[in-house]
């Protein structure tokens, strides 16, 4: 399998700060991704963290608010539902690091990838967090190799900023200012930072492509120039390994979800039986109340056990046959025991209900993750299929160019590479 560099960018509204932060900073106690091993989170590597004046780590929202207050970023003309922060995820095949020294090599690699990220972002001040995750086990590769292998990748959360030129109105009362440049502001703008279509150079030609396609080029070229090798440029949003891992996780999560559903059904059956048992016990206890004394009450009665015949004197004592006394005591003890069983059953049922609620929540989470993974995988396949179709059509178009025209064109541009060999 060829190793491929992949970088993805995703934009968010500010309401997603907490969700992204809790995942990246490992603040959750549990993760739907069962491959996350929180005991290894201490090995995660930070290339950028922001701190407040007291020395504590700022939350993502606090960093964003501080940058606004310091006027390092400006919300000029942004809509209420605008996406005001982004996340770059730098990735490469798990086995690439495993074959080259693992953890230590990955730290060096992503330190360089972070430098490339800062170049893309434009200013390190705009970086909210940059952390290399080292705690996600690659189940597929681990099973193949018979040992634990971890998938190293870099998350860089940042504010997308562009320089926005503001001009005085053309009808300004001051003719010296009319239509002139007023100021340049650091405007938050995801759409201008990453336009859908952008012109750029590829293999000596000016082409119009998605801005993320050029981002893939720059990431790959930067790492090559920095001295790293042994990889190819990956397709945007997809790699062979990425798709295989997604498919593997979908299957594993589906199995897990089915197991959870079965366990929920088992818990529900147990709870239903328990509720029936509780109802019967409660009914029995209610029927006994007022008809018999409790064990404690009976134990407190002073009793003189008679010989064969009933007799005795008036006062605080009572005389009855020992057999009758034993029956009374037995009755009270039976009630006490039943009451204890009832209370125990109530506690057990309460616990079962809590467990059932937790399992139901877990099951729903896994079901949603399975659906999300399926959608993500289909999207990746469609993107890859679309790109391959476009490439196929391009190659066919190039192939139809008459040879004499092609020769004349290439001779006029001696430093240009053979475009018939053009890849993605």
N, C-alpha and C positions, 0 to 999 in steps of 0.2 A: 504494500500500500504506500502510495506517495504521500509524503507529509505536506500539508497545505496550510498556509497562513490565512487566517480569517479574522476580520474585525467587523463587529456589528454595532450599529448605533440605534438607540431607541429613545424617543422623546416622551416626556411625561408632563402632566399638569402638577401643580404644587401640592395638590391633595394626596399625591402618591409618595410624597417625601418619606412618610413613616414606613410605608410598605417596603420601599426600596432599601431604606436604611436598616430596617430590622433584618432583612435578608443579607445584605452585604456585610453588615457589622456583626452578624451572628447574635442578634438579640432575641431571636425566637428560641423557645425551649424545644420545639419540635418542627420538623420540616416534612412537607409532603414528599420531597425527594429523599427517599430512604437511604441514599448513598452518602448523605452528609453525616460525618462523624464529628460531633461537636467537641469531643475530647482533643481533637487535632486542631481546633480553631486557634489555639495559642501559637501555632506555626504559621498562621496567615501573616503575610508581609505587607506593611503599609508603606507606600511611597509618598503619600500626602495625607495629612490629617490637620484639621484646624482646631485651635484651642482658644478658649476665652481668657479674659484677664486673670481669672482665678486659677488658671492652669488646667481646667477641665476640658474634656473633648466637647466641641460644639456639636449639636445635632445638625442635620442637613438644613432644616428650616432656619436655625439660628445663624448658620453661615450665610445663607441666602439673604436673610434680613439684614445682617451686618454689611454685606456687600452693597445692598441698596442704600443703607444709611450712609455709607462712606462714598456713595455716588460712583463706585467702581462699575456698577451696572445700573441701567435705567430702564424702567418699564414704560417706554414711550410708545403710545399707540397700540399697546397690547390689548387683545380682547379678553373678556372674563374667562373664557374657556381655553385660552392660549396655553400651549405647552412651553413651560418656562425653564425646564431643566432636562438634561439628556444623560445617557449612560453609554459609554463605549465599552465593549467587551472584546478584549484581545485574546485570540485563541490560536491553537495549533494542535495537531494530533497528540494524544496522550503519550503514545509510544515514542514520539520525537524526544521528549525529555527523559523517558525511561531508558532510552538507549544512550544517553549522553551525560549521565550523572544525576538524573532526578532532581531533587529539591534544590541543591546548590546551583546547578546549571539553570534551573527555571528562574531563580531569583535574579541572576545576571541577565537572562534573556528579557524578563519583563521589566527590569530597571531600564533597559534600553527602549522597550516598547512604550514605557511611560514617558520617556523623553520625546518619542515620536507623537504621543498623545498631546503633550503640552504644545508642541508645534502646531498640531491640528486645531487645538482649542484657542491658541493665540496668546494666552497669558496664564501663567500658573495661578494667579489670583482667582481665576474663575473656576479652579478645580475645587470641588467640595470634598471629595474623597477618592483615593486611589488605593486599592487593596488587591493583593494576589491571593486567591483562594487556593489552599492546599489540602482542604479537608473533605473533598468530594471524591469518593472511591469510584473508580471506573469498573463497574461490576463485570462487564463483558470481557475486558482485557484481563482482569484479575482471575476470572474463571479459566480463561485460555492459558494463562501463564502459571496458574496454581499458586499465586502469591498476591498480596495486596499491592495494587497500583493506583496512584491517585492522579486525578486530572487537574493540572495546574492551568489557571487562566486569570486574567486581570480585569477588574471592574474599575472604570474611571467615571465618576459622576461629576458633572460640570454644568455650568450655565452657558448656553450658546449665545455668544455676543458678536455683533458686527459693528463696524464704525458707521454711524448714521450721520449724514451731513444735513444740517438744518440751515435753511436760507431765510433771509428777511423777505417779506412780501414785496412783490414788484411795485405795489402802490404805496410803499412806505413813505411817510411824510418827509423823511430825510433822504434826499436823492443819493447821498453817498452810501446809504445802506440798501437801497431798493434792489432786490434780487441778488444781493451779495451773500456770501457765506457767513452765517451767524455763528455756528459752532459745530463741532463734531462730538457726538455723544456715543458712549458704549451701549448700544441698544440691544436688549434681549430679543432675539429673533431666530427661532429654530428654522423657519421656512427660508430665510435669507442665508442662514449658515449652511443649510443643506438643501439647496434647490432640487426639484425633481429632475430638471435637465440642466446640464452645465457643459460648456465647451472646454476642451482640454486637449493636450497632445498625447498621442499614444503611437509609439513606433514611428515617430517623425511625421505623423499626420494629425491634423486638427479634426477632432471628432466631437459629436454631441452625445453625451451619455448621462445616466443617473450619477449624481455627485458621489454616491456611495461606491460606485465602480472605480472612480478615481482614488477614493480613499483606500480601497483594496490595493491599488497599484502602489500608492505611497507607502503604506505599511510594509508591503513585501520588499520594495526597493530600499527603504530605510534600513531594515534588518539585514539585508544583503550587504549594504554599504558599511554597516557597523561591524561586519566580520562574521555574522552568523550565516550558516549555509545548510544544505541538505533538505531544502523544502522548495515547494513551488507556490505560485500565487493561487489562492483558493477562489472558488466561485462565491459571489456575494450571497451571504445568508445560508451557505450550505457547503458541507464537505461530505465525502463518502462516509468517514467515520462518524460525523455528526448525525447523519441519517441512520446509520446502523445503531448508534447508541440510543437515538430516539425510539427506533423500532423496538429495541431490546427493553427499554424502560416502559414503553407502552404495554408490552406483553407482561412484564413483571408487575406493573401497577394494576393491570386488569386481573391478574391472578390474585393479587392482594385484595382488590376490591371484592372479588367473588368470595374469597375466604371471609372477609369482614361481613358480607351480607349473610353468609351461612351462620356466622357467630352471632350476629344480631338476631336472626330467627331463633337460634337456640336460646338466647337470653330472653327473648320475648315469650317463648314457650315456658321457660322456667319461671318467669315473672307471673305469667297467667296462672300457672299451677299454684304458685305461692300466694297469689291474691285470693284464690278459691279457699286455700287452707286457712288464710287469715280470717276470711269471712266466717267460716265454720267455727273457728276457735273463738272469735269475738261473740258470735251468737251463743255459744255454749257458756261463756263467761257471764254474759248478761243474764242468761236464764238462771244462773246460780246465785247472782247477787241478791241479797236480802233473805235468802232461804237457808243459808248456812253461814256459820261464823268463820272468820279467817283463822289460820293456824295460830297467829299471834294472840288473837282474842281467846281462843280455846285454851292455849297454854297458860293464860293468866287466871283461869278459873280454879280456885282451890277445890279439890275433889277428894272425897273419902270413898274408897271403893268398898262396897258392902260385900258381905258374904252372900249366900243364896238369895235372901229376901231383901226387898227394898225397905229402907227404914232410916232413921236418923233424927236429927234435931233441926229446928228452924235456924235461920241465920245466913251467914255468908257461904255456907258450904252446901254441897249437893251430894247426894249419894245415889249411885246407879251401879248396875252390874258392870264389871270390867269389860265384858264383851260389847255392851252398848257404848261405853266410853271409847273403846278402840275404833268402833265404827264412826263415831263422831270425829275423832282425830283423823282418821283415814280420809273422811270426806273433805275436811279442811285442807289437808295436805295435798289432796288431788287437785283442789281448786288452785292452791298456791302454785303447784307445778304447772297447771294449765296456763295460769297467768304469766309465769316466767317464759313458757314456750311462746305465748302470744307476743310478749315484748321482744323476744329474740327474733321471732318471725318478722315483726315490724321493722326492726333494725336491718335484718337481712334484705327485706324487700326494698327499703330505702336505698341500700347500697347497690342492689341490682338495678334500680331505676337510674341511678347516677351512672353506672357503667353502661347501661343501655343508651343513655343520652350521649355519652362520650363516643361509643362505638358508632352511633348513628351519624354524629358530626364527622368522625374520621372517615366513615364510608362515603359521605357526601363530598368531602374534600378530595378523596381519591378518585371518585367518579368524575368530578370537575377537572382534576388534573389529567385524567385519561383523555377526556374530551379535548382539553387544551392541547395535549401532546399530539393527538390525532390531527387536529386542525393545523398545528404548527408543522407537522410532518408533511401533510398534504400541500401546504403552502410552499415548503422547501422544494418538494418534488416539482410543483408547478413552475416555480421560479427557475429551477434548473432546466426543466423541459423547455421553457420559453427561451432561455438563453441559448440552449443547444440548438433550437430551431432557428433562432436569429443567426447564430454562427454558421449553421448549415447553409442558410440562404445566402449569407455573405460570401461564403466560399464558392458557392455555385455561381454567384454574380461575377466574382473575380475570375473564375475559370472560363467564363464566356468572353472575357476581354481578348481580342485578337493578339497573338503573340508579338507581332511587330509593334503594335501600340504599347503593349506592356514593356517591351525592350526599350523603346524610345523613352518611356516614362521613367524607368528605373535608371537609365544612363544619365538622365538629366538630374537625378538625385542620388549620386554615388554613395552617400553615407547612410541612405535609408535601407532598412532591412527588407527582405523579401516578404511582401504583404500576403503572399499566398501561404506563408507560414504563420500568419497572425493568429494568436490564440484569443483568449478572452480579453 
